[in-house]
Amino acid sequence: MRTDKGRRQDDPNENCLLGLACPKCKSRGPFMIVTTCQAEVHDDGIEDTSEHEWDLHSICSCKACKYTGKVDDFEATCGQTLKPKKAKKVKVK
């Protein structure tokens, strides 16, 4: 069932994982997704990363059951169309 915003009522996700579910265990996340990003890299490590992006062809793994596939496999279980995502900037310590 969909809400007036097009989101499934049973989908607890409202942001980066909206419409995603593991095709094996039906978990709604978290997922490990191979992303591309821009990073400030120094000889002694990475200072800051930004502009994290992924698409339907990015590798995605379920943290709950370890199923691995493409993001497209995870979104197909929800019947929603997934547009390329840009993640919100999160400070990594």
C-alpha positions in Angstrom: 0.0 0.0 0.0 1.3 3.5 -0.9 0.9 6.7 1.0 0.0 10.0 -0.7 3.7 10.7 -1.1 4.3 7.4 -3.1 6.0 5.7 -0.2 4.9 2.3 1.0 3.3 2.4 4.4 5.4 -0.6 5.5 8.7 1.2 4.4 10.3 2.7 7.5 12.9 4.4 5.3 12.5 8.0 4.3 15.8 9.0 2.9 18.7 7.2 1.3 17.2 3.7 1.6 13.7 4.6 0.5 12.2 1.8 -1.5 15.1 -0.7 -0.8 14.7 -4.1 0.8 16.8 -7.2 0.8 15.4 -9.7 -1.7 16.4 -12.6 0.5 15.5 -11.6 4.1 13.4 -8.5 3.4 15.5 -6.4 5.8 15.1 -2.6 5.2 18.8 -1.9 6.0 21.4 -1.1 6.8 23.1 -2.1 3.6 26.8 -1.9 2.5 26.8 -0.1 -0.9 29.8 0.4 -3.0 29.8 4.1 -3.7 31.9 6.7 -5.5 32.9 9.8 -3.6 35.2 12.8 -3.6 37.9 12.6 -0.9 40.6 14.9 0.5 43.5 12.5 0.8 46.7 13.2 2.6 49.8 11.1 3.0 48.6 10.1 6.5 45.0 9.3 5.6 41.7 10.7 4.4 40.6 14.0 5.9 37.1 14.4 4.5 34.7 12.7 2.0 31.7 14.1 0.2 29.5 13.6 -2.8 28.8 9.9 -2.1 26.8 8.5 -5.0 25.5 5.1 -6.2 23.2 3.8 -8.9 21.2 0.7 -9.8 24.4 -1.1 -10.8 26.3 -0.5 -7.6 27.2 -3.6 -5.5 24.9 -3.9 -2.4 25.1 -6.3 0.6 22.6 -6.8 3.3 24.1 -6.5 6.8 21.5 -8.8 8.3 21.8 -11.9 6.0 24.9 -11.1 4.0 23.1 -11.4 0.6 25.0 -9.5 -2.1 23.8 -8.3 -5.4 23.2 -4.9 -7.2 21.1 -2.1 -5.8 18.6 -2.9 -8.6 18.0 -6.3 -6.9 17.2 -4.6 -3.6 14.8 -2.0 -5.1 12.9 -4.5 -7.3 11.4 -6.1 -4.3 9.5 -2.9 -3.5 8.1 -2.2 -6.9 9.4 1.4 -6.9 11.6 3.2 -9.4 14.9 4.2 -7.9 16.7 7.3 -9.1 20.5 7.8 -8.6 21.1 8.7 -5.0 23.3 11.3 -3.4 23.9 10.5 0.2 23.8 13.2 2.9 27.3 14.2 4.1 28.2 12.3 7.3 31.4 13.2 9.2 33.5 10.0 9.6 35.9 10.0 12.6 
